[in-house]
Amino acid sequence: MTENEIRNIRIEDYNYPLPDERIAKHPLAQREMCKLLTYRNGTIGEGLFRDLPSLLPADSMLVYNNTRVINARLRFRKPNMGAIIEIFCLEPIAPRDYAIAFQATDSCRWQCFVGNAKRWKEETLALTVDVEGVPLMLTARRMGRLGNAFDIEFSWNRPDITFASILDAIGEIPIPPYLNRNTEESDSTDYQTVYSHIEGSVAAPTAGLHFTDNVLADIDARGIPRRELTLHVGAGTFQPVKSETIGDHAMHTEFISVTRSLLVDLINLDRRVIAVGTTSVRTLESLYYIGVLLHQNPDASADELTVGQWMPYEYDGTMPVKDALAEIVDYLDRHGLDKYIGDTQIMIAPGFNYRIVSGMITNFHQPQSTLLLLVSAFVDGKWRPMYDYALEHDFRFLSYGDASLLLK
């Protein structure tokens, strides 16, 4: 497909009926007991997620997203028992680095969605909270607009308390809006993968929610290497495609972090890369184009290395994958870095050429979503038979739903 043909893909062609009762509102009590649809070369099968280790090709390498969901939703009340203002932290502005922002001890600024924003004028909001057993005054001040979001400065009067501790104490896990329910205490555990440890996401990489320590141990026992990367999932992951064609849809930008050791393994280990979740897919496939950008401009700045939405369809070169990854390793070595940190806005849609990922584990996605486009691109447009099968065989859909294993 040409770039123009891809831009003209109609999102209505990726619609399907999804009754509310098929959307899983909670996970199963035993995560690994969810259903697992398998797809390979047009053949559909069904099993349980606990069977995954035996279904992975022996020459696989599993790559998963270690991001951890933060308690990103904060609720303030205007003075004199006024309106509730909900502030949803999306990503740090100052400091820009996630780890440094979480360790801030007096103030920090974040890009945020604001619920009930029309009721919040220019006044500073204040909230008295108990953090680590001691009262603390947290304030929020609007610094400006950022599209449909806001630049919010948080400050507090306890220099021994970090912003991460504040979020842990008073924030709420931001479960997906399509669950149509309030956050519950169980979500603080249910909406995290067992291997999450790098804080920064406002949505879980949900394909990983099915893994348990037993499943991971079984994978290890079969000699299948497991590797981590980081993509902090933003609220844009829930952004519907509102345009008729995908060419008019703006993809959200996401933070990615990949260690030098993973890049070296991707170069040297002769194994099929199985990505856990669409976030891992987007990160891995972005690496190829970061390498291309570095090949074209070895002295590129971090801002110049962002993978644009349409770059995969504009690039007409044939650079080998390992050469592209070697460009990133060389860049890290020249700058004395042990990990690559950057941004991606990649759009993976039918017509996309997968260069690194040869298999993926993923859930069942919303109709007319960019995630469904990504799946369709991987299965050569044959997504509908899979989804018809899942609907006909009582699979559970979306974040807390069942899983699929897709192999080339």
Contacts in CASP RR format, 6 or more apart in sequence:
PFRMAT RR
TARGET T0000
AUTHOR 0000-0000-0000
METHOD contacts of the structure
MODEL  1
MTENEIRNIRIEDYNYPLPDERIAKHPLAQREMCKLLTYRNGTIGEGLFR
DLPSLLPADSMLVYNNTRVINARLRFRKPNMGAIIEIFCLEPIAPRDYAI
AFQATDSCRWQCFVGNAKRWKEETLALTVDVEGVPLMLTARRMGRLGNAF
DIEFSWNRPDITFASILDAIGEIPIPPYLNRNTEESDSTDYQTVYSHIEG
SVAAPTAGLHFTDNVLADIDARGIPRRELTLHVGAGTFQPVKSETIGDHA
MHTEFISVTRSLLVDLINLDRRVIAVGTTSVRTLESLYYIGVLLHQNPDA
SADELTVGQWMPYEYDGTMPVKDALAEIVDYLDRHGLDKYIGDTQIMIAP
GFNYRIVSGMITNFHQPQSTLLLLVSAFVDGKWRPMYDYALEHDFRFLSY
GDASLLLK
1 350 0 8 1.000
1 351 0 8 1.000
3 310 0 8 1.000
3 313 0 8 1.000
3 314 0 8 1.000
6 246 0 8 1.000
6 247 0 8 1.000
6 313 0 8 1.000
6 349 0 8 1.000
6 350 0 8 1.000
6 351 0 8 1.000
6 352 0 8 1.000
7 245 0 8 1.000
7 246 0 8 1.000
7 247 0 8 1.000
7 310 0 8 1.000
7 313 0 8 1.000
8 245 0 8 1.000
8 247 0 8 1.000
9 245 0 8 1.000
9 246 0 8 1.000
9 247 0 8 1.000
9 349 0 8 1.000
9 350 0 8 1.000
9 373 0 8 1.000
10 244 0 8 1.000
10 245 0 8 1.000
11 241 0 8 1.000
11 243 0 8 1.000
11 244 0 8 1.000
11 245 0 8 1.000
11 246 0 8 1.000
11 249 0 8 1.000
11 368 0 8 1.000
12 244 0 8 1.000
12 368 0 8 1.000
14 367 0 8 1.000
14 368 0 8 1.000
14 369 0 8 1.000
14 372 0 8 1.000
14 373 0 8 1.000
14 376 0 8 1.000
14 383 0 8 1.000
15 367 0 8 1.000
15 368 0 8 1.000
16 367 0 8 1.000
16 384 0 8 1.000
16 387 0 8 1.000
16 388 0 8 1.000
16 391 0 8 1.000
17 367 0 8 1.000
17 391 0 8 1.000
18 366 0 8 1.000
18 367 0 8 1.000
18 397 0 8 1.000
20 180 0 8 1.000
22 391 0 8 1.000
22 395 0 8 1.000
22 396 0 8 1.000
22 397 0 8 1.000
23 178 0 8 1.000
23 179 0 8 1.000
23 396 0 8 1.000
23 397 0 8 1.000
23 398 0 8 1.000
23 401 0 8 1.000
24 396 0 8 1.000
24 397 0 8 1.000
24 398 0 8 1.000
24 399 0 8 1.000
24 400 0 8 1.000
24 401 0 8 1.000
24 402 0 8 1.000
25 179 0 8 1.000
25 180 0 8 1.000
25 181 0 8 1.000
25 400 0 8 1.000
26 186 0 8 1.000
26 190 0 8 1.000
26 400 0 8 1.000
27 34 0 8 1.000
27 190 0 8 1.000
27 209 0 8 1.000
27 400 0 8 1.000
27 401 0 8 1.000
28 34 0 8 1.000
30 212 0 8 1.000
31 49 0 8 1.000
31 209 0 8 1.000
31 210 0 8 1.000
31 211 0 8 1.000
31 212 0 8 1.000
32 48 0 8 1.000
32 49 0 8 1.000
32 50 0 8 1.000
32 210 0 8 1.000
32 211 0 8 1.000
32 212 0 8 1.000
32 214 0 8 1.000
32 215 0 8 1.000
33 48 0 8 1.000
33 49 0 8 1.000
33 50 0 8 1.000
34 48 0 8 1.000
34 49 0 8 1.000
34 210 0 8 1.000
34 396 0 8 1.000
34 401 0 8 1.000
34 402 0 8 1.000
34 403 0 8 1.000
35 46 0 8 1.000
35 47 0 8 1.000
35 48 0 8 1.000
35 49 0 8 1.000
35 393 0 8 1.000
35 395 0 8 1.000
35 396 0 8 1.000
35 402 0 8 1.000
35 403 0 8 1.000
36 46 0 8 1.000
36 47 0 8 1.000
36 48 0 8 1.000
36 49 0 8 1.000
36 51 0 8 1.000
36 52 0 8 1.000
36 55 0 8 1.000
36 402 0 8 1.000
36 403 0 8 1.000
36 404 0 8 1.000
36 405 0 8 1.000
37 44 0 8 1.000
37 45 0 8 1.000
37 46 0 8 1.000
37 47 0 8 1.000
37 386 0 8 1.000
37 389 0 8 1.000
37 390 0 8 1.000
37 395 0 8 1.000
37 402 0 8 1.000
37 403 0 8 1.000
37 404 0 8 1.000
37 405 0 8 1.000
38 44 0 8 1.000
38 45 0 8 1.000
38 46 0 8 1.000
38 47 0 8 1.000
38 55 0 8 1.000
38 404 0 8 1.000
38 405 0 8 1.000
38 407 0 8 1.000
39 45 0 8 1.000
39 379 0 8 1.000
39 386 0 8 1.000
39 404 0 8 1.000
39 405 0 8 1.000
39 406 0 8 1.000
39 407 0 8 1.000
40 406 0 8 1.000
40 407 0 8 1.000
40 408 0 8 1.000
42 379 0 8 1.000
42 382 0 8 1.000
42 385 0 8 1.000
44 385 0 8 1.000
44 386 0 8 1.000
44 389 0 8 1.000
46 389 0 8 1.000
46 393 0 8 1.000
49 210 0 8 1.000
49 215 0 8 1.000
49 402 0 8 1.000
49 403 0 8 1.000
50 214 0 8 1.000
50 215 0 8 1.000
52 215 0 8 1.000
52 219 0 8 1.000
52 361 0 8 1.000
52 405 0 8 1.000
53 215 0 8 1.000
53 218 0 8 1.000
53 219 0 8 1.000
53 221 0 8 1.000
53 222 0 8 1.000
53 224 0 8 1.000
54 222 0 8 1.000
55 405 0 8 1.000
56 62 0 8 1.000
56 219 0 8 1.000
56 222 0 8 1.000
56 224 0 8 1.000
56 274 0 8 1.000
56 405 0 8 1.000
57 272 0 8 1.000
57 274 0 8 1.000
57 407 0 8 1.000
58 222 0 8 1.000
58 224 0 8 1.000
59 270 0 8 1.000
59 271 0 8 1.000
59 272 0 8 1.000
60 224 0 8 1.000
60 271 0 8 1.000
60 272 0 8 1.000
60 273 0 8 1.000
60 274 0 8 1.000
61 224 0 8 1.000
61 225 0 8 1.000
61 226 0 8 1.000
61 227 0 8 1.000
61 265 0 8 1.000
61 269 0 8 1.000
61 271 0 8 1.000
61 272 0 8 1.000
61 273 0 8 1.000
61 274 0 8 1.000
62 219 0 8 1.000
62 224 0 8 1.000
62 225 0 8 1.000
62 226 0 8 1.000
62 227 0 8 1.000
62 274 0 8 1.000
62 276 0 8 1.000
63 226 0 8 1.000
63 227 0 8 1.000
63 228 0 8 1.000
63 229 0 8 1.000
63 262 0 8 1.000
63 273 0 8 1.000
63 274 0 8 1.000
63 275 0 8 1.000
63 276 0 8 1.000
63 280 0 8 1.000
63 284 0 8 1.000
64 193 0 8 1.000
64 195 0 8 1.000
64 205 0 8 1.000
64 208 0 8 1.000
64 211 0 8 1.000
64 226 0 8 1.000
64 227 0 8 1.000
64 228 0 8 1.000
64 229 0 8 1.000
64 275 0 8 1.000
64 276 0 8 1.000
64 277 0 8 1.000
64 280 0 8 1.000
65 193 0 8 1.000
65 205 0 8 1.000
65 208 0 8 1.000
65 228 0 8 1.000
65 229 0 8 1.000
65 230 0 8 1.000
65 231 0 8 1.000
65 233 0 8 1.000
65 276 0 8 1.000
65 277 0 8 1.000
65 279 0 8 1.000
65 280 0 8 1.000
65 283 0 8 1.000
66 193 0 8 1.000
66 195 0 8 1.000
66 196 0 8 1.000
66 197 0 8 1.000
66 198 0 8 1.000
66 228 0 8 1.000
66 229 0 8 1.000
66 230 0 8 1.000
67 196 0 8 1.000
67 198 0 8 1.000
67 199 0 8 1.000
67 200 0 8 1.000
67 201 0 8 1.000
67 205 0 8 1.000
67 230 0 8 1.000
67 231 0 8 1.000
67 232 0 8 1.000
67 233 0 8 1.000
67 279 0 8 1.000
68 192 0 8 1.000
68 196 0 8 1.000
68 197 0 8 1.000
68 198 0 8 1.000
68 199 0 8 1.000
68 200 0 8 1.000
68 201 0 8 1.000
69 173 0 8 1.000
69 174 0 8 1.000
69 191 0 8 1.000
69 192 0 8 1.000
69 196 0 8 1.000
69 200 0 8 1.000
69 201 0 8 1.000
69 202 0 8 1.000
69 203 0 8 1.000
69 204 0 8 1.000
69 233 0 8 1.000
70 89 0 8 1.000
70 164 0 8 1.000
70 167 0 8 1.000
70 199 0 8 1.000
70 200 0 8 1.000
70 201 0 8 1.000
70 202 0 8 1.000
71 167 0 8 1.000
71 168 0 8 1.000
71 170 0 8 1.000
71 171 0 8 1.000
71 172 0 8 1.000
71 173 0 8 1.000
71 188 0 8 1.000
72 88 0 8 1.000
72 89 0 8 1.000
72 90 0 8 1.000
72 167 0 8 1.000
72 171 0 8 1.000
72 172 0 8 1.000
72 173 0 8 1.000
72 174 0 8 1.000
72 202 0 8 1.000
73 86 0 8 1.000
73 87 0 8 1.000
73 88 0 8 1.000
73 89 0 8 1.000
73 171 0 8 1.000
73 172 0 8 1.000
73 173 0 8 1.000
73 174 0 8 1.000
73 183 0 8 1.000
74 86 0 8 1.000
74 87 0 8 1.000
74 88 0 8 1.000
74 89 0 8 1.000
74 127 0 8 1.000
74 140 0 8 1.000
74 167 0 8 1.000
74 170 0 8 1.000
74 171 0 8 1.000
74 172 0 8 1.000
75 84 0 8 1.000
75 85 0 8 1.000
75 86 0 8 1.000
75 87 0 8 1.000
75 172 0 8 1.000
76 84 0 8 1.000
76 85 0 8 1.000
76 86 0 8 1.000
76 87 0 8 1.000
76 125 0 8 1.000
76 126 0 8 1.000
76 127 0 8 1.000
76 140 0 8 1.000
77 83 0 8 1.000
77 84 0 8 1.000
77 85 0 8 1.000
77 125 0 8 1.000
77 127 0 8 1.000
78 85 0 8 1.000
78 119 0 8 1.000
78 120 0 8 1.000
78 123 0 8 1.000
78 125 0 8 1.000
79 123 0 8 1.000
83 116 0 8 1.000
83 119 0 8 1.000
83 120 0 8 1.000
84 116 0 8 1.000
85 114 0 8 1.000
85 115 0 8 1.000
85 116 0 8 1.000
85 117 0 8 1.000
85 119 0 8 1.000
85 120 0 8 1.000
85 125 0 8 1.000
85 140 0 8 1.000
86 114 0 8 1.000
86 115 0 8 1.000
86 116 0 8 1.000
87 112 0 8 1.000
87 113 0 8 1.000
87 114 0 8 1.000
87 115 0 8 1.000
87 140 0 8 1.000
87 152 0 8 1.000
88 112 0 8 1.000
88 113 0 8 1.000
88 114 0 8 1.000
88 115 0 8 1.000
88 174 0 8 1.000
88 202 0 8 1.000
88 235 0 8 1.000
89 110 0 8 1.000
89 111 0 8 1.000
89 112 0 8 1.000
89 152 0 8 1.000
89 167 0 8 1.000
89 202 0 8 1.000
90 110 0 8 1.000
90 111 0 8 1.000
90 112 0 8 1.000
90 113 0 8 1.000
90 149 0 8 1.000
90 202 0 8 1.000
90 234 0 8 1.000
90 235 0 8 1.000
91 98 0 8 1.000
91 110 0 8 1.000
91 111 0 8 1.000
91 232 0 8 1.000
91 234 0 8 1.000
91 255 0 8 1.000
92 98 0 8 1.000
92 100 0 8 1.000
92 101 0 8 1.000
92 108 0 8 1.000
92 109 0 8 1.000
92 110 0 8 1.000
92 111 0 8 1.000
93 109 0 8 1.000
93 110 0 8 1.000
93 111 0 8 1.000
93 151 0 8 1.000
94 101 0 8 1.000
94 108 0 8 1.000
94 109 0 8 1.000
95 101 0 8 1.000
95 104 0 8 1.000
95 108 0 8 1.000
98 198 0 8 1.000
98 199 0 8 1.000
98 200 0 8 1.000
98 232 0 8 1.000
98 255 0 8 1.000
101 108 0 8 1.000
101 110 0 8 1.000
101 163 0 8 1.000
102 162 0 8 1.000
102 163 0 8 1.000
102 164 0 8 1.000
102 167 0 8 1.000
102 199 0 8 1.000
102 200 0 8 1.000
103 162 0 8 1.000
103 163 0 8 1.000
103 164 0 8 1.000
104 162 0 8 1.000
104 163 0 8 1.000
105 159 0 8 1.000
105 160 0 8 1.000
105 161 0 8 1.000
105 162 0 8 1.000
105 163 0 8 1.000
106 155 0 8 1.000
106 156 0 8 1.000
106 159 0 8 1.000
107 153 0 8 1.000
107 154 0 8 1.000
107 155 0 8 1.000
107 156 0 8 1.000
108 153 0 8 1.000
108 154 0 8 1.000
108 163 0 8 1.000
109 143 0 8 1.000
109 151 0 8 1.000
109 152 0 8 1.000
109 153 0 8 1.000
109 154 0 8 1.000
110 151 0 8 1.000
110 152 0 8 1.000
110 154 0 8 1.000
111 146 0 8 1.000
111 149 0 8 1.000
111 150 0 8 1.000
111 151 0 8 1.000
111 152 0 8 1.000
112 149 0 8 1.000
112 150 0 8 1.000
112 151 0 8 1.000
112 152 0 8 1.000
113 148 0 8 1.000
113 149 0 8 1.000
113 150 0 8 1.000
113 235 0 8 1.000
114 120 0 8 1.000
114 142 0 8 1.000
114 149 0 8 1.000
114 150 0 8 1.000
114 152 0 8 1.000
117 150 0 8 1.000
120 142 0 8 1.000
122 142 0 8 1.000
124 139 0 8 1.000
124 140 0 8 1.000
124 141 0 8 1.000
125 139 0 8 1.000
125 140 0 8 1.000
125 141 0 8 1.000
126 137 0 8 1.000
126 138 0 8 1.000
126 139 0 8 1.000
126 140 0 8 1.000
127 137 0 8 1.000
127 138 0 8 1.000
127 139 0 8 1.000
127 140 0 8 1.000
127 170 0 8 1.000
128 135 0 8 1.000
128 136 0 8 1.000
128 137 0 8 1.000
128 138 0 8 1.000
129 135 0 8 1.000
129 136 0 8 1.000
129 138 0 8 1.000
129 166 0 8 1.000
129 169 0 8 1.000
129 170 0 8 1.000
130 136 0 8 1.000
130 169 0 8 1.000
131 158 0 8 1.000
131 161 0 8 1.000
131 165 0 8 1.000
131 166 0 8 1.000
131 169 0 8 1.000
131 170 0 8 1.000
132 161 0 8 1.000
132 165 0 8 1.000
132 169 0 8 1.000
134 158 0 8 1.000
134 161 0 8 1.000
136 156 0 8 1.000
136 157 0 8 1.000
136 158 0 8 1.000
136 161 0 8 1.000
136 166 0 8 1.000
137 156 0 8 1.000
137 157 0 8 1.000
138 154 0 8 1.000
138 155 0 8 1.000
138 156 0 8 1.000
138 166 0 8 1.000
138 170 0 8 1.000
139 154 0 8 1.000
139 155 0 8 1.000
139 156 0 8 1.000
140 152 0 8 1.000
140 153 0 8 1.000
140 154 0 8 1.000
141 152 0 8 1.000
141 153 0 8 1.000
141 155 0 8 1.000
142 150 0 8 1.000
142 151 0 8 1.000
142 152 0 8 1.000
143 150 0 8 1.000
143 151 0 8 1.000
143 152 0 8 1.000
143 153 0 8 1.000
144 150 0 8 1.000
144 151 0 8 1.000
145 151 0 8 1.000
154 163 0 8 1.000
154 166 0 8 1.000
156 166 0 8 1.000
164 199 0 8 1.000
172 183 0 8 1.000
173 183 0 8 1.000
173 187 0 8 1.000
173 188 0 8 1.000
173 191 0 8 1.000
174 183 0 8 1.000
174 202 0 8 1.000
174 203 0 8 1.000
174 235 0 8 1.000
175 181 0 8 1.000
175 183 0 8 1.000
175 187 0 8 1.000
175 191 0 8 1.000
175 399 0 8 1.000
176 203 0 8 1.000
176 238 0 8 1.000
176 398 0 8 1.000
176 399 0 8 1.000
177 238 0 8 1.000
178 238 0 8 1.000
178 366 0 8 1.000
178 398 0 8 1.000
178 399 0 8 1.000
179 398 0 8 1.000
179 399 0 8 1.000
179 400 0 8 1.000
190 209 0 8 1.000
190 400 0 8 1.000
191 204 0 8 1.000
191 209 0 8 1.000
191 399 0 8 1.000
192 204 0 8 1.000
192 209 0 8 1.000
193 204 0 8 1.000
193 205 0 8 1.000
193 208 0 8 1.000
193 209 0 8 1.000
193 211 0 8 1.000
194 211 0 8 1.000
194 212 0 8 1.000
194 213 0 8 1.000
194 216 0 8 1.000
195 211 0 8 1.000
195 216 0 8 1.000
195 228 0 8 1.000
196 204 0 8 1.000
198 230 0 8 1.000
198 232 0 8 1.000
198 257 0 8 1.000
200 232 0 8 1.000
200 255 0 8 1.000
201 232 0 8 1.000
201 233 0 8 1.000
201 234 0 8 1.000
202 233 0 8 1.000
202 234 0 8 1.000
202 235 0 8 1.000
203 233 0 8 1.000
203 234 0 8 1.000
203 235 0 8 1.000
203 237 0 8 1.000
203 238 0 8 1.000
204 233 0 8 1.000
204 399 0 8 1.000
205 231 0 8 1.000
205 233 0 8 1.000
205 276 0 8 1.000
205 277 0 8 1.000
205 278 0 8 1.000
205 279 0 8 1.000
205 280 0 8 1.000
206 277 0 8 1.000
206 363 0 8 1.000
206 398 0 8 1.000
206 399 0 8 1.000
206 400 0 8 1.000
206 401 0 8 1.000
207 276 0 8 1.000
207 277 0 8 1.000
207 278 0 8 1.000
207 360 0 8 1.000
207 361 0 8 1.000
207 362 0 8 1.000
207 363 0 8 1.000
207 403 0 8 1.000
208 276 0 8 1.000
208 277 0 8 1.000
208 361 0 8 1.000
209 399 0 8 1.000
209 400 0 8 1.000
210 403 0 8 1.000
211 276 0 8 1.000
216 226 0 8 1.000
219 226 0 8 1.000
220 226 0 8 1.000
225 265 0 8 1.000
225 269 0 8 1.000
225 271 0 8 1.000
227 262 0 8 1.000
227 265 0 8 1.000
228 259 0 8 1.000
228 262 0 8 1.000
229 256 0 8 1.000
229 257 0 8 1.000
229 258 0 8 1.000
229 259 0 8 1.000
229 262 0 8 1.000
229 280 0 8 1.000
229 283 0 8 1.000
229 284 0 8 1.000
230 255 0 8 1.000
230 256 0 8 1.000
230 257 0 8 1.000
230 258 0 8 1.000
230 283 0 8 1.000
231 254 0 8 1.000
231 255 0 8 1.000
231 256 0 8 1.000
231 257 0 8 1.000
231 279 0 8 1.000
231 280 0 8 1.000
231 282 0 8 1.000
231 283 0 8 1.000
231 344 0 8 1.000
232 254 0 8 1.000
232 255 0 8 1.000
232 256 0 8 1.000
233 254 0 8 1.000
233 279 0 8 1.000
234 252 0 8 1.000
234 254 0 8 1.000
235 252 0 8 1.000
236 252 0 8 1.000
237 252 0 8 1.000
237 371 0 8 1.000
239 252 0 8 1.000
240 366 0 8 1.000
240 368 0 8 1.000
240 369 0 8 1.000
241 249 0 8 1.000
241 368 0 8 1.000
241 369 0 8 1.000
241 370 0 8 1.000
242 249 0 8 1.000
243 249 0 8 1.000
246 347 0 8 1.000
246 349 0 8 1.000
246 370 0 8 1.000
246 373 0 8 1.000
249 347 0 8 1.000
249 370 0 8 1.000
250 309 0 8 1.000
251 309 0 8 1.000
251 345 0 8 1.000
251 346 0 8 1.000
251 347 0 8 1.000
251 370 0 8 1.000
252 345 0 8 1.000
253 306 0 8 1.000
253 343 0 8 1.000
253 344 0 8 1.000
253 345 0 8 1.000
254 279 0 8 1.000
254 282 0 8 1.000
254 343 0 8 1.000
254 344 0 8 1.000
254 345 0 8 1.000
255 341 0 8 1.000
255 342 0 8 1.000
255 343 0 8 1.000
256 283 0 8 1.000
256 286 0 8 1.000
256 340 0 8 1.000
256 341 0 8 1.000
256 342 0 8 1.000
256 343 0 8 1.000
256 344 0 8 1.000
257 339 0 8 1.000
257 340 0 8 1.000
257 341 0 8 1.000
257 342 0 8 1.000
258 283 0 8 1.000
258 287 0 8 1.000
258 328 0 8 1.000
258 339 0 8 1.000
258 340 0 8 1.000
259 338 0 8 1.000
259 339 0 8 1.000
259 340 0 8 1.000
260 329 0 8 1.000
260 332 0 8 1.000
260 333 0 8 1.000
260 337 0 8 1.000
260 338 0 8 1.000
260 339 0 8 1.000
260 340 0 8 1.000
263 287 0 8 1.000
263 325 0 8 1.000
263 328 0 8 1.000
263 329 0 8 1.000
263 332 0 8 1.000
263 340 0 8 1.000
264 329 0 8 1.000
266 273 0 8 1.000
266 284 0 8 1.000
266 287 0 8 1.000
266 322 0 8 1.000
266 325 0 8 1.000
266 356 0 8 1.000
267 322 0 8 1.000
267 325 0 8 1.000
267 326 0 8 1.000
267 329 0 8 1.000
272 358 0 8 1.000
272 359 0 8 1.000
273 284 0 8 1.000
273 356 0 8 1.000
273 357 0 8 1.000
273 358 0 8 1.000
273 359 0 8 1.000
274 357 0 8 1.000
274 358 0 8 1.000
274 359 0 8 1.000
274 360 0 8 1.000
274 361 0 8 1.000
274 407 0 8 1.000
275 281 0 8 1.000
275 284 0 8 1.000
275 357 0 8 1.000
275 359 0 8 1.000
275 360 0 8 1.000
275 361 0 8 1.000
276 360 0 8 1.000
276 361 0 8 1.000
277 360 0 8 1.000
277 361 0 8 1.000
277 362 0 8 1.000
277 363 0 8 1.000
278 360 0 8 1.000
278 362 0 8 1.000
278 365 0 8 1.000
278 371 0 8 1.000
278 374 0 8 1.000
278 375 0 8 1.000
280 360 0 8 1.000
281 348 0 8 1.000
281 357 0 8 1.000
281 360 0 8 1.000
281 362 0 8 1.000
281 374 0 8 1.000
281 378 0 8 1.000
282 344 0 8 1.000
282 346 0 8 1.000
282 348 0 8 1.000
282 374 0 8 1.000
283 344 0 8 1.000
284 356 0 8 1.000
284 357 0 8 1.000
285 312 0 8 1.000
285 346 0 8 1.000
285 348 0 8 1.000
285 352 0 8 1.000
285 354 0 8 1.000
285 355 0 8 1.000
285 356 0 8 1.000
285 357 0 8 1.000
286 307 0 8 1.000
286 344 0 8 1.000
286 346 0 8 1.000
287 324 0 8 1.000
287 325 0 8 1.000
287 328 0 8 1.000
287 340 0 8 1.000
287 356 0 8 1.000
288 319 0 8 1.000
288 321 0 8 1.000
288 324 0 8 1.000
288 325 0 8 1.000
288 355 0 8 1.000
288 356 0 8 1.000
289 307 0 8 1.000
289 308 0 8 1.000
289 311 0 8 1.000
289 312 0 8 1.000
289 315 0 8 1.000
289 324 0 8 1.000
289 346 0 8 1.000
290 305 0 8 1.000
290 307 0 8 1.000
290 324 0 8 1.000
290 327 0 8 1.000
290 328 0 8 1.000
290 340 0 8 1.000
291 319 0 8 1.000
291 324 0 8 1.000
291 325 0 8 1.000
291 327 0 8 1.000
291 328 0 8 1.000
292 315 0 8 1.000
292 317 0 8 1.000
292 319 0 8 1.000
292 324 0 8 1.000
292 327 0 8 1.000
293 300 0 8 1.000
293 304 0 8 1.000
293 305 0 8 1.000
293 307 0 8 1.000
294 300 0 8 1.000
294 305 0 8 1.000
294 327 0 8 1.000
294 328 0 8 1.000
294 330 0 8 1.000
294 331 0 8 1.000
295 319 0 8 1.000
295 323 0 8 1.000
295 324 0 8 1.000
295 327 0 8 1.000
297 304 0 8 1.000
298 327 0 8 1.000
298 330 0 8 1.000
298 331 0 8 1.000
302 341 0 8 1.000
302 342 0 8 1.000
305 342 0 8 1.000
306 342 0 8 1.000
306 343 0 8 1.000
306 344 0 8 1.000
306 345 0 8 1.000
307 343 0 8 1.000
307 344 0 8 1.000
307 345 0 8 1.000
307 346 0 8 1.000
308 344 0 8 1.000
308 345 0 8 1.000
308 346 0 8 1.000
309 345 0 8 1.000
309 346 0 8 1.000
309 347 0 8 1.000
310 347 0 8 1.000
311 346 0 8 1.000
312 346 0 8 1.000
312 347 0 8 1.000
312 348 0 8 1.000
312 352 0 8 1.000
312 353 0 8 1.000
313 351 0 8 1.000
313 352 0 8 1.000
321 355 0 8 1.000
321 356 0 8 1.000
328 340 0 8 1.000
331 337 0 8 1.000
331 340 0 8 1.000
332 338 0 8 1.000
332 339 0 8 1.000
332 340 0 8 1.000
347 370 0 8 1.000
347 373 0 8 1.000
348 370 0 8 1.000
348 373 0 8 1.000
348 374 0 8 1.000
348 377 0 8 1.000
349 370 0 8 1.000
349 373 0 8 1.000
349 374 0 8 1.000
349 376 0 8 1.000
349 377 0 8 1.000
350 373 0 8 1.000
350 376 0 8 1.000
350 377 0 8 1.000
350 381 0 8 1.000
351 377 0 8 1.000
352 374 0 8 1.000
352 377 0 8 1.000
354 377 0 8 1.000
354 378 0 8 1.000
354 408 0 8 1.000
357 378 0 8 1.000
358 407 0 8 1.000
358 408 0 8 1.000
359 378 0 8 1.000
359 405 0 8 1.000
359 406 0 8 1.000
359 407 0 8 1.000
359 408 0 8 1.000
360 378 0 8 1.000
360 405 0 8 1.000
360 406 0 8 1.000
361 403 0 8 1.000
361 404 0 8 1.000
361 405 0 8 1.000
361 406 0 8 1.000
362 371 0 8 1.000
362 375 0 8 1.000
362 403 0 8 1.000
362 404 0 8 1.000
362 406 0 8 1.000
363 397 0 8 1.000
363 398 0 8 1.000
363 399 0 8 1.000
363 401 0 8 1.000
363 402 0 8 1.000
363 403 0 8 1.000
363 404 0 8 1.000
364 387 0 8 1.000
364 390 0 8 1.000
364 395 0 8 1.000
364 396 0 8 1.000
364 397 0 8 1.000
364 398 0 8 1.000
364 401 0 8 1.000
364 402 0 8 1.000
364 404 0 8 1.000
365 371 0 8 1.000
365 372 0 8 1.000
365 375 0 8 1.000
365 398 0 8 1.000
366 372 0 8 1.000
366 398 0 8 1.000
372 383 0 8 1.000
375 383 0 8 1.000
375 406 0 8 1.000
376 382 0 8 1.000
376 383 0 8 1.000
378 406 0 8 1.000
378 408 0 8 1.000
379 386 0 8 1.000
379 406 0 8 1.000
386 404 0 8 1.000
389 395 0 8 1.000
390 397 0 8 1.000
390 402 0 8 1.000
390 404 0 8 1.000
395 401 0 8 1.000
395 402 0 8 1.000
396 402 0 8 1.000
END
